[in-house]
Amino acid sequence: MAAACRLQVRPDQQDLVAPVAWSLAEAYANPEMAWPRLVFDGDELVGFVMGCFDPDNPIAAYRCGFWRLNIAADRQGRGYGRFAVAAVLAEVRRRGESRATVTWVPGEHGPQEFYLKLGFRPTGEVLHGEIVAEIHLSEFQG
């Protein structure tokens, strides 16, 4: 667990995603909806992803999708993020859903291009300053 808490994204991304330690605390406080997973390459920790499954949430964007994605700074661009997204989408499918959402902070170093390349499309909605995007499982390009 200590290695997960030490995982660092690039410095230019640190204001765009919560640290893993914060995410693990949220998962502990919300076990009924958080789906946290570590991403390994062999024995090496390379990332963290957390899905969120809250089907009764009054905000549609928060019912089924991504809560966090952190890939280690020196491991980005090697397919680990795509792998993590595919894992959450497999869980979405296992739970009988066909659509997932993600939100991101807009900005030069944000993940927008990453998610767009995977097939996510902005809904036009902005929540708490974050862009909301969705993907239908049939459209996943991973």
FIDOZA-698740 format. One record per residue: x negated, y negated, z negated of N, C-alpha, C, O, CB in turn. Coordinates in pm, whole numbers, padded with zeros to 5 digits, always signed. Glycine has a CB too. Layout:
! residues N
XYZXYZXYZXYZXYZ
...
***
This chain:
! residues 142
-00082+00120+00000+00000+00000+00000-00086-00126+00000-00047-00227+00058+00093+00000-00120
-00202-00120-00064-00289-00237-00069-00335-00275+00072-00343-00393+00104-00411-00210-00158
-00365-00175+00155-00407-00204+00292-00297-00276+00368-00325-00366+00447-00446-00075+00365
-00173-00237+00345-00061-00304+00412-00053-00450+00370-00028-00538+00453+00071-00233+00380
-00075-00477+00243-00068-00615+00195-00183-00699+00247-00172-00822+00251-00067-00617+00044
-00293-00637+00286-00409-00710+00341-00399-00732+00492-00478-00808+00548-00537-00635+00309
-00305-00668+00557-00291-00680+00703-00270-00827+00740-00184-00894+00683-00173-00593+00754
-00347-00875+00836-00340-01015+00877-00315-01028+01026-00381-00962+01107-00470-01088+00839
-00219-01113+01062-00199-01150+01203-00303-01257+01236-00380-01299+01149-00051-01201+01230
-00305-01302+01361-00399-01407+01400-00371-01534+01319-00257-01559+01280-00389-01436+01551
-00473-01615+01294-00451-01739+01218-00345-01830+01278-00271-01895+01205-00581-01814+01209
-00336-01835+01413-00236-01922+01476-00095-01865+01467+00000-01931+01509-00272-01944+01621
-00080-01745+01412+00053-01683+01396+00099-01681+01250+00215-01647+01222+00050-01541+01450
+00013-01716+01158+00044-01699+01017+00163-01782+00970+00230-01744+00874-00076-01735+00935
+00191-01893+01035+00308-01973+00999+00435-01925+01068+00542-01981+01046+00284-02119+01033
+00423-01821+01152+00537-01774+01231+00599-01645+01179+00711-01611+01218+00493-01755+01373
+00529-01573+01092+00580-01447+01040+00538-01434+00894+00426-01471+00856+00528-01326+01124
+00628-01380+00812+00598-01362+00670+00490-01257+00652+00481-01163+00731+00725-01322+00594
+00409-01271+00549+00309-01169+00519+00376-01036+00484+00491-01033+00440+00219-01215+00402
+00304-00926+00505+00358-00793+00477+00399-00781+00331+00502-00720+00302+00254-00685+00513
+00322-00837+00239+00356-00827+00096+00495-00886+00070+00573-00830-00007+00250-00900+00009
+00525-00997+00132+00656-01060+00117+00764-00967+00174+00869-00948+00113+00660-01199+00189
+00737-00910+00290+00833-00819+00354+00859-00696+00268+00973-00651+00256+00782-00777+00492
+00753-00642+00209+00771-00525+00122+00854-00560-00001+00935-00478-00047+00634-00469+00078
+00836-00679-00054+00918-00724-00167+01064-00735-00125+01153-00696-00200+00866-00860-00221
+01089-00789-00007+01227-00797+00043+01287-00659+00064+01404-00635+00034+01231-00877+00175
+01206-00567+00116+01254-00429+00136+01288-00364+00003+01389-00294-00008+01148-00345+00210
+01208-00387-00098+01233-00332-00231+01362-00389-00290+01439-00318-00353+01114-00362-00325
+01383-00519-00267+01503-00585-00321+01629-00553-00241+01740-00571-00291+01481-00734-00323
+01613-00506-00116+01726-00479-00028+01715-00341+00036+01718-00330+00158+01736-00587+00081
+01702-00235-00043+01677-00103+00015+01792-00050+00100+01771+00036+00185+01649-00005-00093
+01911-00100+00078+02026-00052+00156+02026-00102+00299+02096-00047+00384+02154-00093+00088
+01947-00207+00327+01946-00258+00464+01808-00264+00527+01798-00270+00649+02007-00394+00467
+01702-00264+00449+01567-00274+00504+01515-00137+00548+01540-00037+00482+01472-00336+00401
+01444-00136+00659+01384-00014+00714+01238-00044+00744+01202-00064+00860+01461+00035+00844
+01151-00047+00641+01011-00082+00661+00927+00038+00703+00948+00149+00654+00953-00142+00534
+00831+00016+00796+00743+00123+00842+00604+00066+00870+00590-00045+00922+00801+00191+00968
+00504+00143+00834+00366+00108+00868+00332+00172+01001+00383+00279+01034+00267+00154+00757
+00247+00107+01078+00205+00156+01209+00057+00192+01200-00027+00108+01167+00231+00049+01322
+00026+00318+01230-00111+00366+01222-00161+00410+01359-00083+00452+01445-00121+00482+01123
-00291+00398+01378-00362+00461+01489-00460+00557+01423-00567+00516+01377-00435+00354+01584
-00423+00683+01418-00501+00779+01341-00488+00745+01194-00378+00740+01140-00650+00780+01384
-00600+00721+01129-00600+00683+00987-00603+00533+00966-00600+00487+00852-00718+00746+00917
-00608+00457+01075-00622+00311+01064-00486+00242+01070-00409+00261+01164-00713+00258+01175
-00459+00161+00968-00338+00080+00966-00353-00034+01065-00449-00111+01057-00308+00026+00823
-00260-00045+01159-00269-00150+01262-00148-00244+01261-00151-00348+01327-00283-00087+01398
-00042-00207+01188+00074-00294+01191+00181-00255+01092+00172-00155+01021+00132-00296+01325
+00282-00339+01089+00398-00323+01002+00520-00369+01080+00516-00470+01150+00382-00403+00868
+00628-00295+01067+00754-00335+01129+00866-00309+01028+00859-00214+00951+00780-00258+01264
+00966-00394+01029+01081-00371+00942+01210-00400+01019+01234-00511+01065+01073-00460+00814
+01289-00296+01032+01422-00312+01088+01518-00356+00979+01488-00345+00860+01470-00181+01154
+01631-00406+01021+01735-00447+00928+01868-00392+00977+01907-00413+01092+01740-00604+00914
+01935-00322+00889+02063-00261+00923+02166-00302+00818+02172-00245+00709+02051-00106+00933
+02246-00400+00852+02345-00458+00761+02475-00477+00840+02512-00591+00871+02294-00595+00700
+02546-00367+00872+02660-00374+00964+02774-00464+00920+02856-00504+01002+02713-00238+00986
+02781-00496+00792+02889-00582+00744+02849-00729+00731+02927-00810+00682+02938-00532+00611
+02730-00763+00774+02685-00902+00765+02776-00990+00848+02806-00957+00963+02538-00915+00811
+02820-01102+00793+02909-01191+00870+02841-01256+00990+02908-01307+01080+02964-01299+00779
+02708-01255+00992+02634-01312+01105+02590-01196+01195+02510-01113+01155+02509-01396+01056
+02643-01192+01315+02618-01080+01407+02469-01056+01431+02427-00942+01446+02687-01107+01540
+02390-01161+01435+02248-01147+01463+02173-01071+01354+02062-01024+01378+02186-01283+01481
+02232-01059+01237+02166-00993+01125+02221-00853+01096+02185-00793+00995+02179-01078+01001
+02305-00801+01182+02366-00670+01156+02277-00552+01192+02280-00450+01123+02495-00658+01232
+02199-00565+01298+02120-00451+01346+02004-00504+01429+02024-00561+01536+02206-00352+01430
+01883-00486+01379+01770-00532+01458+01642-00542+01380+01613-00462+01292+01801-00663+01516
+01564-00643+01416+01429-00660+01364+01426-00769+01259+01482-00878+01276+01332-00692+01476
+01358-00737+01151+01339-00834+01044+01195-00885+01048+01172-01005+01030+01371-00772+00906
+01099-00796+01072+00959-00836+01077+00880-00749+01174+00913-00633+01197+00896-00829+00938
+00776-00807+01230+00677-00733+01308+00543-00803+01289+00527-00919+01328+00716-00724+01461
+00449-00733+01230+00313-00785+01209+00215-00684+01267+00213-00568+01225+00285-00810+01056
+00136-00726+01363+00030-00642+01417-00103-00710+01384-00118-00831+01404+00047-00620+01573
-00197-00632+01332-00327-00686+01292-00388-00769+01404-00379-00733+01522-00422-00574+01251
-00450-00878+01367-00506-00973+01464-00595-00905+01568-00584-00933+01687-00584-01081+01393
-00681-00816+01524-00776-00754+01616-00718-00634+01691-00789-00569+01768-00898-00712+01542
-00591-00604+01670-00527-00490+01736-00416-00534+01830-00352-00449+01893-00472-00394+01632
-00391-00662+01841-00285-00711+01928-00322-00691+02075-00439-00694+02111-00256-00859+01900
-00220-00671+02157-00241-00654+02300-00278-00513+02341-00321-00490+02454-00347-00747+02347
-00262-00417+02250-00300-00278+02279-00183-00181+02275-00203-00059+02278-00404-00234+02180
-00061-00234+02269+00057-00148+02274+00117-00112+02139+00219-00043+02135+00023-00025+02344
+00056-00155+02030+00110-00121+01898+00243-00191+01870+00332-00132+01809+00008-00157+01790
+00255-00314+01913+00381-00386+01895+00494-00319+01973+00604-00303+01922+00365-00531+01938
+00465-00282+02096+00564-00213+02181+00605-00081+02115+00723-00045+02113+00505-00187+02324
+00507-00009+02060+00534+00117+01990+00626+00092+01870+00721+00167+01847+00402+00182+01944
+00597-00013+01792+00678-00045+01675+00820-00082+01714+00916-00039+01649+00614-00160+01596
+00835-00160+01820+00968-00196+01869+01043-00070+01912+01161-00054+01879+00959-00297+01986
+00977+00018+01983+01041+00143+02027+01086+00226+01907+01192+00289+01913+00945+00225+02115
+01008+00227+01799+01046+00303+01680+01173+00247+01616+01261+00323+01578+00931+00303+01578
+01181+00116+01606+01303+00056+01549+01422+00082+01641+01531+00113+01593+01285-00097+01526
+01402+00071+01771+01513+00095+01864+01557+00242+01861+01674+00271+01884+01472+00056+02006
+01466+00332+01835+01505+00473+01818+01593+00488+01694+01689+00565+01695+01379+00563+01805
+01562+00415+01589+01645+00418+01468+01780+00353+01495+01882+00400+01445+01575+00348+01351
+01782+00246+01574+01907+00182+01614+01996+00286+01684+02114+00300+01652+01881+00059+01708
+01938+00357+01777+02012+00460+01852+02059+00571+01757+02174+00615+01766+01923+00520+01965
+01971+00617+01668+02007+00723+01573+02126+00683+01487+02207+00767+01448+01887+00756+01484
+02137+00554+01457+02248+00504+01376+02374+00478+01458+02475+00430+01405+02207+00376+01305
+02369+00510+01586+02488+00498+01670+02512+00360+01729+02620+00333+01780+02604+00537+01592
+02413+00275+01722+02427+00140+01778+02368+00136+01918+02288+00221+01956+02358+00035+01687
+02409+00037+01995+02358+00025+02132+02291-00109+02158+02244-00134+02269+02471+00045+02231
+02287-00195+02056+02233-00330+02071+02153-00365+01945+02189-00325+01835+02347-00434+02096
+02046-00439+01964+01965-00486+01852+01929-00632+01876+01926-00679+01989+01836-00399+01834
+01903-00701+01767+01866-00842+01776+01729-00865+01713+01678-00783+01637+01972-00931+01708
+01673-00977+01747+01548-01024+01689+01556-01175+01684+01623-01237+01767+01422-00974+01770
+01488-01234+01589+01476-01380+01585+01328-01415+01580+01247-01338+01530+01553-01442+01462
+01295-01532+01634+01156-01577+01625+01151-01728+01617+01240-01798+01665+01074-01526+01744
+01044-01774+01556+01016-01917+01548+00959-01958+01683+00860-01901+01729+00917-01951+01430
+01021-02057+01748+00967-02100+01877+00832-02169+01857+00807-02232+01754+01067-02193+01948
+00749-02158+01956+00620-02225+01947+00518-02163+02039+00538-02053+02091+00570-02223+01806
+00410-02234+02058+00305-02195+02152+00248-02056+02123+00218-01982+02217+00195-02297+02148
+00233-02019+02000+00171-01891+01966+00273-01788+01917+00236-01685+01861+00066-01912+01860
+00400-01817+01938+00505-01727+01893+00520-01604+01982+00452-01591+02084+00635-01799+01887
+00608-01514+01943+00623-01386+02012+00723-01385+02128+00758-01279+02178+00664-01283+01914
+00768-01501+02170+00873-01505+02272+00838-01424+02396+00919-01341+02439+00901-01649+02312
+00724-01444+02454+00687-01372+02577+00682-01221+02554+00723-01144+02641+00552-01421+02628
+00632-01180+02439+00627-01039+02404+00768-00979+02410+00789-00877+02476+00566-01019+02264
+00862-01041+02340+00997-00987+02337+01067-00995+02473+01141-00904+02509+01079-01060+02232
+01045-01102+02547+01107-01113+02679+01057-01002+02772+01136-00945+02848+01077-01250+02741
+00927-00971+02766+00872-00865+02851+00933-00729+02817+00942-00642+02904+00721-00858+02835
+00975-00710+02693+01037-00584+02653+01184-00575+02692+01245-00468+02682+01023-00565+02504
+01243-00686+02734+01382-00685+02778+01478-00761+02688+01598-00764+02716+01427-00547+02789
+01430-00822+02581+01517-00904+02496+01554-01030+02572+01474-01084+02647+01447-00940+02361
+01677-01075+02551+01725-01197+02616+01786-01290+02511+01867-01247+02429+01830-01163+02726
+01745-01418+02513+01804-01513+02417+01955-01521+02432+02009-01518+02543+01742-01653+02437
+02022-01530+02319+02169-01538+02319+02217-01683+02331+02335-01707+02356+02226-01475+02192
+02127-01779+02314+02166-01919+02311+02188-01968+02169+02207-02088+02147+02291-01941+02393
+02186-01878+02075+02207-01911+01935+02072-01940+01868+01971-01878+01901+02282-01796+01862
+02073-02033+01773+01956-02063+01691+02002-02057+01546+02098-02123+01507+01894-02204+01727
+01933-01978+01465+01965-01963+01323+01844-02002+01240+01736-01946+01257+02010-01818+01291
+01862-02097+01151+01754-02141+01063+01629-02178+01142+01517-02152+01099+01719-02031+00961
+01649-02240+01258+01539-02283+01342+01476-02174+01426+01376-02197+01494+01436-02344+01258
+01533-02054+01422+01477-01941+01497+01568-01905+01614+01691-01907+01603+01458-01819+01406
+01506-01872+01726+01578-01828+01845+01631-01687+01821+01558-01602+01770+01487-01833+01971
+01755-01663+01857+01815-01530+01847+01813-01467+01985+01855-01529+02083+01961-01537+01789
+01766-01343+01993+01766-01269+02119+01822-01130+02092+01823-01082+01979+01623-01260+02180
+01869-01068+02197+01927-00934+02184+01877-00845+02296+01828-00890+02400+02081-00941+02186
+01890-00716+02271+01860-00617+02374+01962-00506+02364+01998-00463+02254+01715-00562+02359
+02007-00460+02478+02090-00341+02483+01993-00226+02508+01903-00237+02591+02203-00351+02596
+02011-00117+02436+01914-00008+02442+01888+00038+02585+01777+00082+02617+01961+00108+02358
+01987+00030+02670+01970+00073+02808+01874-00020+02885+01827+00016+02993+02105+00077+02879
+01845-00136+02830+01758-00234+02897+01616-00235+02843+01532-00310+02892+01817-00372+02884
+01588-00154+02744+01455-00157+02682+01349-00115+02782+01358-00008+02843+01451-00065+02559
+01249-00198+02798+01142-00174+02893+01015-00132+02819+00909-00192+02839+01117-00299+02978
+01026-00032+02736+00912+00009+02656+00882+00149+02680+00788+00203+02621+00934-00014+02510
***
